[in-house]
Amino acid sequence: MNNLLEMFAQRTFERNTNTKVRIAFKGSHVVQFRSETYVSTCDKRTRFADELSPTSREGRAANRSTAFIRRRSTVGEMDEAEEARGSTAVPAALGPRRFLVTGGARGLGAAIVKRLAETGASGLILDRAVDPSESYAWPTVAVDVTNETALRETIQADIEKNGPFNGLVAAAGIVPEWHDPVNIDLEMLNRTLAVNLTGFVATMKYVVPTMPRGSTIVAIGSLNSWRGDPNLLAYAASKHAVLGAVRSAALSLGPRGIRVNAVAPGPVATEALLSRIESRGEVTGLSQAEALRASEKLTALGALATPDDISNAVIFLSGSQSAAITGQLLAIDGGLL
């Protein structure tokens, strides 16, 4: 009997690859027999097994041994959850959304602004060092994120003039000189925490109140958001704290429809990193090229991430393709495993 039913199921599957007959046996008895639209991730021996009662011993065993993934019956059809979130099957432009990007005049921040602008988004750049001779994609204001008064006044003035932001990218950050717990400069520790953590939280404080539902916040974390560094206690502590702030804000703002995530770049050959490699050369004995090659060898892909890689990750976390993602740290590091 079992063989006959399986033969029938196989013929049905071959006739219509979108249809799968699911059969469950208990001894020689058929317990369930129904046709659904599925794609199997199982081998031929189990592809037609179905779950029994989830509370039965047999059902628990079947649930462990059989895996099916529901397939949409119509190509391009969105399920109800996706429709509610408004996600689409193709990457969507972010325009006409408005973003605030801190640290957006240089380095990774500037690369992110460029990529956001290419998607059609507009916004405001805040950076401590603004070069008047430079041409920026968006209006740019010189502000230190540790100056709460200046930060608040700048953000509120722009919101009053141009409307609320529905995207925030917190890219302002500093990496101090190498140090250890014995020779650490506590003023440097406080400055690092002030820029990397307090600046991020303060920016959220003044942007979030007017953010509409569906807005996104992306912080630039680090691999040091989850691991330590014997030479960068202050930096690792600040980036661990950023991840804690991201996860806490995600829980707090989730009911308002605001998602909060972070990216964790691996080494990226920006001017800032090259400058640090140069300054550490007396200790490491490595040139810039040698240090970069050494970093590449540590990755699974044998290559460092680029500013475009980081920017694309920010676009992903800011767009509808990541509509069910919040409170997460996304590593963009070439596979530093």
Buried (B, 14 or more C-beta within 10 A) or exposed (E): EEEEBBEBBBEEBEEEEBBBBBBBBBEEEEBBBEEBBBEBEBEEEBBBBBBBBEEEEBBBEBEEEBEBEEBEEEEEEBEEEBEEBEBBEEEBEBEEBBBBBBBBBBBBBBBBBBBBBBBEBBBBBBBBEBEEEEEBBBEBBBBBBBBBEBBBEBBBEBBEEEEBBBBBBBBBBBBBEBBEEEEEEEEBBEBBBBBBBBBBBBBBEBBBEBBEEBBBBBBBBBBBBBEEBEBBBBBBBBBBBBBEBBBEBBEEBEEEEBBBBBBBBBBBBBEBBEEBBEEBBEEEEBEBEEBBEEBBEBBEEEEBBBBEBBBBBBBBBBBBBBBEBBBBBBBBBBEBE
